[in-house]
Amino acid sequence: MKPRSLTLPALVALTALLGLAHLPAQAIGRLADVTIVDRDTGATLPVHYARGEYWVAGRPGARYAITVRNRLGERVLAVPSVDGVNVLSGETAAWDQRGYVFSPYERYQITGWRKSDSQVAAFEFSHIANSYAARTGRPAHVGVIGVALFCEQLPLPQPAPAITPEPYSQRRDNGLGLGRLREEPASPAAAGAAGAPAAPAPSAEAESSARSQSADSVAKAAPMPSAKLGTAHGQRETSVVTHTSFTRLQEQPNEIISIRYDSRENLIASGVIREPIARPYVPPVPRAFPQSDNLSYVPDPR
């Protein structure tokens, strides 16, 4: 049996609809917009694309959130992972595990490791040794945030029941019977079923934002100046969810979003972030007669 998924409060959906006009420019995704937000500053972290992958720079000690906004007019299931760990169950992450169900166009911030239906332990950028994955013996995948998105298997529309016409011999022969028979609509159930449009089939195209690149095409980077960044198991916070059911359209995700992260210093050292080259200061050339070199002519009238 598939594990039941979590749904988000209706108030969150209302807040999302009010904020649709102000979408972040750093969103990644096709079925949903995914961004990483520094909760201490409120800033959306800029996304850097390098070597076929998306990267963000985190601040050590800062709390952060994974913001997901459903772009579809139907429900989607988002299975989130941090450092290779499912953020709801604590298991080593896999596609078939539990996730969050998003209503059409809903926006929500995933702020921590889920501890219960009402609490999470905050996501916090930290030294890799203090990351939740490393402290639970799984440091191999520290430094990556993932969201696997699934479209929903919608129920098929019921066919309209066949309408059996009344035998002609039983009609009242008053000159109006045949006309009345043609004008009478079908029963409400039949009319509704016949007029109901078929549910649109959501896209089943799988997509991954992480692309591989051969090692010989990657420029040699400088050594890392500091330890790798991970995600710690932070303070408990209130975060309420409820349970719902969700039937996936297919076994594999319709889209996978992968975002790598590390400290800004490490991303600069590895060549992910390219800082502008500072030009050396060139002092002015001394002149023997500085005032005489400045020739003056007739100025324009004002």
C-alpha positions in Angstrom: 0.0 0.0 0.0 1.3 3.4 -0.9 1.9 5.7 2.1 -0.6 8.5 2.5 0.5 12.0 1.6 0.0 15.2 3.4 -2.2 18.1 2.4 -1.6 21.8 3.3 -4.1 24.1 5.2 -6.6 26.0 3.1 -5.3 29.3 4.5 -2.0 28.7 2.8 -3.7 28.2 -0.6 -5.5 31.6 -0.1 -2.3 33.3 0.7 -0.7 31.8 -2.4 -3.4 33.0 -4.7 -3.0 36.6 -3.4 0.7 36.4 -4.2 0.7 35.0 -7.7 1.4 38.4 -9.2 4.8 38.6 -7.5 6.7 35.4 -8.6 10.4 35.2 -7.9 12.8 35.4 -10.8 14.9 32.6 -9.4 12.3 29.9 -9.7 13.1 26.5 -11.2 10.7 24.0 -12.6 8.0 23.3 -15.2 5.1 21.8 -13.3 5.9 23.9 -10.2 8.2 26.8 -9.3 10.8 25.9 -6.7 12.9 28.5 -4.9 15.2 28.5 -1.9 14.5 31.3 0.6 16.8 32.5 3.4 14.2 32.8 6.2 16.4 35.1 8.3 16.6 37.8 5.6 13.5 36.9 3.6 15.6 36.9 0.4 15.2 34.4 -2.4 18.6 32.9 -3.0 20.0 33.6 -6.5 20.4 30.6 -8.7 23.7 30.0 -10.5 23.8 27.6 -13.5 27.2 25.8 -13.8 28.4 22.5 -15.2 24.8 21.4 -16.0 23.4 22.0 -12.5 21.6 24.7 -10.5 23.4 26.0 -7.4 22.5 28.4 -4.6 24.8 29.9 -2.0 23.7 29.4 1.7 24.8 31.3 4.7 26.1 29.1 7.6 23.7 29.3 10.5 20.8 30.7 8.4 17.4 29.0 8.4 16.0 28.3 5.0 12.8 27.1 3.3 12.0 25.2 0.1 9.2 27.2 -1.6 7.0 25.3 -4.0 4.2 26.8 -6.1 2.0 24.6 -8.1 1.7 26.0 -11.7 -1.1 23.6 -12.8 -4.8 23.9 -12.5 -4.9 20.4 -10.8 -3.3 18.8 -7.8 0.3 17.7 -7.8 2.3 15.6 -5.3 5.8 17.0 -4.3 8.2 14.5 -2.7 11.0 16.7 -1.1 14.4 15.5 -0.1 17.4 17.3 1.5 20.9 15.8 1.5 19.4 12.6 0.1 16.9 12.2 3.0 13.1 12.4 2.8 12.1 15.4 4.8 8.8 13.8 6.0 9.9 10.3 7.0 13.7 10.6 7.5 14.3 7.6 5.2 17.0 7.7 2.5 15.1 9.5 -0.2 13.2 7.6 -2.9 10.5 8.6 -5.4 7.7 6.3 -4.0 7.8 7.8 -0.5 5.4 10.3 1.1 5.2 13.9 0.1 3.1 17.1 0.1 -0.1 17.4 -2.0 -0.6 20.9 -3.5 -4.0 22.2 -4.6 -4.2 24.0 -8.0 -1.9 27.0 -8.0 -1.1 26.6 -4.3 2.1 27.9 -2.8 3.8 26.7 0.4 7.1 26.9 2.2 8.6 23.6 3.4 10.6 24.9 6.4 12.0 21.8 8.1 12.2 18.1 8.9 8.7 16.9 9.7 8.4 15.7 13.3 4.6 15.4 13.5 1.4 16.7 11.9 2.0 20.0 13.8 5.8 20.4 14.1 9.0 20.5 12.1 12.7 20.9 12.9 13.9 23.9 11.0 16.2 23.5 8.0 19.5 25.3 8.9 22.6 25.7 6.8 25.5 24.2 8.9 28.9 22.5 8.8 28.6 19.2 7.1 29.5 17.4 10.3 26.5 18.9 12.0 24.1 18.0 9.1 21.2 15.7 9.8 22.4 13.3 7.1 25.9 13.1 8.5 24.7 12.6 12.1 22.5 9.7 10.9 25.4 8.1 9.0 24.5 9.2 5.5 26.9 12.0 4.5 27.4 10.9 0.8 24.6 13.1 -0.6 25.0 16.2 1.5 24.6 19.4 -0.5 21.6 18.8 -2.7 17.9 19.7 -2.4 15.4 17.7 -4.5 11.7 17.8 -5.3 10.1 15.0 -7.3 6.7 16.1 -8.8 3.9 13.8 -9.7 0.7 14.5 -11.6 -2.6 12.9 -10.4 -4.5 10.0 -11.9 -7.9 11.6 -12.4 -11.0 9.4 -12.4 -12.5 8.7 -15.8 -15.8 10.3 -16.6 -18.9 8.0 -16.5 -20.6 7.4 -19.8 -24.1 8.8 -20.3 -26.8 6.1 -19.8 -28.8 5.1 -22.9 -32.2 6.7 -23.2 -35.0 4.3 -24.2 -37.7 6.1 -26.2 -41.3 5.6 -25.3 -43.1 3.2 -27.6 -45.3 5.1 -30.1 -48.4 3.3 -29.2 -48.2 4.5 -25.6 -47.9 8.2 -26.6 -50.9 10.4 -26.2 -52.1 11.2 -29.7 -53.1 14.9 -29.1 -50.9 16.3 -31.8 -48.4 17.6 -29.3 -47.0 14.4 -27.9 -44.2 14.0 -30.5 -43.1 17.6 -30.2 -43.1 17.4 -26.4 -41.1 14.3 -26.4 -38.3 15.9 -28.5 -38.3 19.1 -26.4 -38.1 17.4 -23.0 -34.4 17.3 -21.8 -32.8 14.2 -20.5 -32.7 13.6 -16.8 -30.3 15.8 -14.8 -27.9 12.9 -14.3 -27.8 12.0 -18.0 -27.4 15.6 -19.1 -24.6 16.2 -16.6 -22.8 13.1 -17.6 -23.2 13.7 -21.3 -22.0 17.4 -21.1 -19.1 16.7 -18.7 -15.8 17.2 -20.6 -13.2 14.6 -20.3 -10.5 15.3 -17.7 -7.4 16.7 -19.4 -4.5 14.3 -19.2 -1.5 16.0 -17.5 1.9 15.8 -19.0 3.8 12.6 -18.3 7.1 13.8 -19.6 9.9 13.3 -17.1 12.5 16.0 -16.8 15.6 16.4 -14.6 17.2 19.8 -14.1 20.5 18.1 -13.2 22.6 17.3 -16.4 25.9 15.4 -16.6 29.0 16.8 -18.2 32.3 15.1 -19.0 35.1 15.7 -16.6 37.5 16.9 -19.2 35.3 19.8 -20.1 35.3 21.1 -16.5 37.9 23.7 -15.8 40.2 23.0 -12.9 39.0 24.7 -9.8 40.8 26.1 -6.8 40.8 24.1 -3.5 37.9 24.5 -1.2 38.7 27.1 1.4 36.3 25.7 4.0 34.3 22.6 4.9 31.2 21.7 2.8 27.8 23.1 3.8 25.0 20.8 5.0 21.5 21.1 6.5 21.1 20.7 10.3 18.2 19.5 12.4 17.2 22.9 13.9 14.8 24.1 16.4 11.2 22.8 16.6 8.6 25.0 14.9 4.8 24.9 14.4 3.8 23.6 11.0 0.3 22.0 10.7 -0.7 19.6 7.9 -3.5 17.0 7.4 -3.6 13.7 5.6 -5.2 13.0 2.2 -5.0 10.4 -0.6 -3.3 10.8 -4.0 -3.1 8.4 -6.9 -0.1 9.1 -9.1 -0.4 9.2 -12.8 2.7 7.1 -13.2 5.4 5.4 -11.1 8.2 7.7 -12.1 8.1 11.5 -11.4 6.7 13.7 -14.1 9.5 16.2 -13.2 12.6 16.1 -10.9 14.0 19.4 -9.7 17.5 19.3 -8.2 19.3 22.2 -6.6 22.9 22.0 -5.3 24.1 24.2 -2.5 27.2 25.3 -0.6 28.7 28.4 1.0 29.4 31.3 -1.3 33.2 31.0 -0.6 33.2 27.4 -1.8 31.1 28.2 -4.9 33.6 30.9 -5.8 36.5 28.6 -5.2 35.0 25.9 -7.3 34.2 28.2 -10.2 30.4 28.1 -9.9 30.2 31.8 -9.0 32.4 33.9 -11.1 33.2 37.3 -9.5 34.2 40.2 -11.8 37.9 40.6 -12.3 39.1 43.7 -10.5 41.3 45.9 -12.6 44.6 47.0 -10.9 44.8 50.6 -9.9 46.8 52.7 -12.3 48.0 56.0 -10.7 47.9 59.1 -12.9 51.1 60.0 -14.8 52.8 63.1 -13.2 53.1 66.1 -15.5 55.7 68.9 -15.4 53.2 71.7 -16.1 49.7 70.5 -15.1 48.1 73.9 -15.3 49.6 74.8 -18.7 48.5 71.5 -20.2 44.8 72.3 -19.7 44.1 74.6 -22.7 40.9 76.6 -22.4 38.6 77.9 -25.1 35.5 80.0 -25.4 32.7 78.3 -23.5 29.2 78.0 -24.9 26.6 80.6 -23.7 24.0 79.5 -21.1 
